[in-house]
Amino acid sequence: MQVVRSKPGPKEILAVAARLFAERGYSNVSIRDVCKEAGTSAPMIYYYFKDKKGLFRAAVSEKLSLHEFISRLRACYEIPDVPKAVAFYVRVYLSAFPDNAFDPGLYLRETAKLDNRSAEVVSKQLDEVKTIATTLVQRGIKSGEFRKLQPEDAADCLVGMLNHVVFQKIHFSKSLDIARKGEAITSFFLNAMRP
């Protein structure tokens, strides 16, 4: 009995393309490479994605989704105690930041310049992450638990410390005690924000 292999659809093609772009970078992946790996034909890729740029954009959009991460961060809004909400934000940020969202091959085009569409998507989503931190700081100032200063500046400091740890973990593959780093950042930030 012969096994009939079904033709790959857009999701399967996209998964292969995302992997190849992440491994090799945009300029080092051809439509032919994706076809060979996915077991499909160029006309199918053109049908689903129009061209290589369309395939790349779809792969980036799929990988770049920080929506789940952001919705987990938003859960801190439900915690009435501001210091506990900050501790929660820090724990979620460090434990749930999507490691594979920043595969350089998905952002870099022919040069070392960030793809404009990728940069725009990442920027908007990271702005939302910062907005959540800013809202926490505003709550702390309003309740008198934090000293009065520009909430955006304090949020920048918090997110900057968190990004440093994430950067070390993702880009330098450092094995870090994430819980200990999170406790240190939380303690430092809360002490710095005292009135």
PEFENPE-V410708 format. One record per residue. N is the residue number from 0. RES is the residue in one small letter. SS is DSSP state (a for helix, b for strand, c for the rest). OMEGA is omega as a letter, one per 20 degrees, with the letter a starting at -180 (* if undefined). Layout:
BEGIN
n=N res=RES ss=SS omega=OMEGA
n=N res=RES ss=SS omega=OMEGA
END
This chain:
BEGIN
n=0 res=m ss=c omega=a
n=1 res=q ss=c omega=r
n=2 res=v ss=c omega=r
n=3 res=v ss=c omega=a
n=4 res=r ss=c omega=r
n=5 res=s ss=c omega=a
n=6 res=k ss=c omega=a
n=7 res=p ss=c omega=r
n=8 res=g ss=c omega=a
n=9 res=p ss=a omega=a
n=10 res=k ss=a omega=r
n=11 res=e ss=a omega=r
n=12 res=i ss=a omega=a
n=13 res=l ss=a omega=r
n=14 res=a ss=a omega=r
n=15 res=v ss=a omega=a
n=16 res=a ss=a omega=a
n=17 res=a ss=a omega=r
n=18 res=r ss=a omega=a
n=19 res=l ss=a omega=r
n=20 res=f ss=a omega=a
n=21 res=a ss=a omega=a
n=22 res=e ss=a omega=a
n=23 res=r ss=a omega=a
n=24 res=g ss=c omega=a
n=25 res=y ss=a omega=a
n=26 res=s ss=a omega=a
n=27 res=n ss=a omega=r
n=28 res=v ss=c omega=r
n=29 res=s ss=c omega=r
n=30 res=i ss=a omega=r
n=31 res=r ss=a omega=r
n=32 res=d ss=a omega=a
n=33 res=v ss=a omega=r
n=34 res=c ss=a omega=a
n=35 res=k ss=a omega=a
n=36 res=e ss=a omega=a
n=37 res=a ss=a omega=a
n=38 res=g ss=c omega=a
n=39 res=t ss=c omega=a
n=40 res=s ss=c omega=r
n=41 res=a ss=a omega=r
n=42 res=p ss=a omega=r
n=43 res=m ss=a omega=r
n=44 res=i ss=a omega=r
n=45 res=y ss=a omega=r
n=46 res=y ss=a omega=a
n=47 res=y ss=a omega=a
n=48 res=f ss=a omega=r
n=49 res=k ss=c omega=a
n=50 res=d ss=c omega=a
n=51 res=k ss=a omega=r
n=52 res=k ss=a omega=r
n=53 res=g ss=a omega=r
n=54 res=l ss=a omega=r
n=55 res=f ss=a omega=r
n=56 res=r ss=a omega=r
n=57 res=a ss=a omega=r
n=58 res=a ss=a omega=r
n=59 res=v ss=a omega=a
n=60 res=s ss=a omega=r
n=61 res=e ss=a omega=a
n=62 res=k ss=a omega=a
n=63 res=l ss=c omega=a
n=64 res=s ss=c omega=r
n=65 res=l ss=c omega=a
n=66 res=h ss=a omega=r
n=67 res=e ss=a omega=r
n=68 res=f ss=a omega=a
n=69 res=i ss=a omega=r
n=70 res=s ss=a omega=r
n=71 res=r ss=a omega=r
n=72 res=l ss=a omega=a
n=73 res=r ss=a omega=r
n=74 res=a ss=a omega=r
n=75 res=c ss=a omega=r
n=76 res=y ss=a omega=a
n=77 res=e ss=a omega=a
n=78 res=i ss=c omega=a
n=79 res=p ss=c omega=a
n=80 res=d ss=c omega=a
n=81 res=v ss=a omega=r
n=82 res=p ss=a omega=r
n=83 res=k ss=a omega=r
n=84 res=a ss=a omega=r
n=85 res=v ss=a omega=r
n=86 res=a ss=a omega=r
n=87 res=f ss=a omega=r
n=88 res=y ss=a omega=a
n=89 res=v ss=a omega=a
n=90 res=r ss=a omega=a
n=91 res=v ss=a omega=a
n=92 res=y ss=a omega=a
n=93 res=l ss=a omega=a
n=94 res=s ss=a omega=a
n=95 res=a ss=a omega=r
n=96 res=f ss=c omega=a
n=97 res=p ss=c omega=a
n=98 res=d ss=a omega=a
n=99 res=n ss=a omega=a
n=100 res=a ss=a omega=a
n=101 res=f ss=a omega=r
n=102 res=d ss=c omega=a
n=103 res=p ss=a omega=a
n=104 res=g ss=a omega=r
n=105 res=l ss=a omega=a
n=106 res=y ss=c omega=a
n=107 res=l ss=b omega=r
n=108 res=r ss=c omega=a
n=109 res=e ss=c omega=a
n=110 res=t ss=c omega=r
n=111 res=a ss=c omega=a
n=112 res=k ss=c omega=r
n=113 res=l ss=b omega=r
n=114 res=d ss=c omega=a
n=115 res=n ss=a omega=a
n=116 res=r ss=a omega=r
n=117 res=s ss=a omega=a
n=118 res=a ss=a omega=a
n=119 res=e ss=a omega=a
n=120 res=v ss=a omega=a
n=121 res=v ss=a omega=a
n=122 res=s ss=a omega=r
n=123 res=k ss=a omega=a
n=124 res=q ss=a omega=r
n=125 res=l ss=a omega=r
n=126 res=d ss=a omega=r
n=127 res=e ss=a omega=r
n=128 res=v ss=a omega=r
n=129 res=k ss=a omega=r
n=130 res=t ss=a omega=r
n=131 res=i ss=a omega=r
n=132 res=a ss=a omega=r
n=133 res=t ss=a omega=r
n=134 res=t ss=a omega=r
n=135 res=l ss=a omega=r
n=136 res=v ss=a omega=r
n=137 res=q ss=a omega=r
n=138 res=r ss=a omega=r
n=139 res=g ss=a omega=r
n=140 res=i ss=a omega=a
n=141 res=k ss=a omega=a
n=142 res=s ss=a omega=a
n=143 res=g ss=c omega=a
n=144 res=e ss=c omega=r
n=145 res=f ss=c omega=r
n=146 res=r ss=c omega=a
n=147 res=k ss=c omega=r
n=148 res=l ss=c omega=a
n=149 res=q ss=c omega=a
n=150 res=p ss=a omega=a
n=151 res=e ss=a omega=r
n=152 res=d ss=a omega=r
n=153 res=a ss=a omega=r
n=154 res=a ss=a omega=r
n=155 res=d ss=a omega=r
n=156 res=c ss=a omega=r
n=157 res=l ss=a omega=a
n=158 res=v ss=a omega=r
n=159 res=g ss=a omega=r
n=160 res=m ss=a omega=r
n=161 res=l ss=a omega=r
n=162 res=n ss=a omega=r
n=163 res=h ss=a omega=r
n=164 res=v ss=a omega=r
n=165 res=v ss=a omega=r
n=166 res=f ss=a omega=r
n=167 res=q ss=a omega=a
n=168 res=k ss=a omega=a
n=169 res=i ss=a omega=a
n=170 res=h ss=a omega=a
n=171 res=f ss=c omega=r
n=172 res=s ss=c omega=r
n=173 res=k ss=c omega=r
n=174 res=s ss=c omega=a
n=175 res=l ss=c omega=r
n=176 res=d ss=c omega=a
n=177 res=i ss=a omega=r
n=178 res=a ss=a omega=a
n=179 res=r ss=a omega=r
n=180 res=k ss=a omega=r
n=181 res=g ss=a omega=r
n=182 res=e ss=a omega=r
n=183 res=a ss=a omega=r
n=184 res=i ss=a omega=r
n=185 res=t ss=a omega=a
n=186 res=s ss=a omega=a
n=187 res=f ss=a omega=a
n=188 res=f ss=a omega=a
n=189 res=l ss=a omega=r
n=190 res=n ss=a omega=r
n=191 res=a ss=a omega=a
n=192 res=m ss=a omega=a
n=193 res=r ss=c omega=r
n=194 res=p ss=c omega=*
END
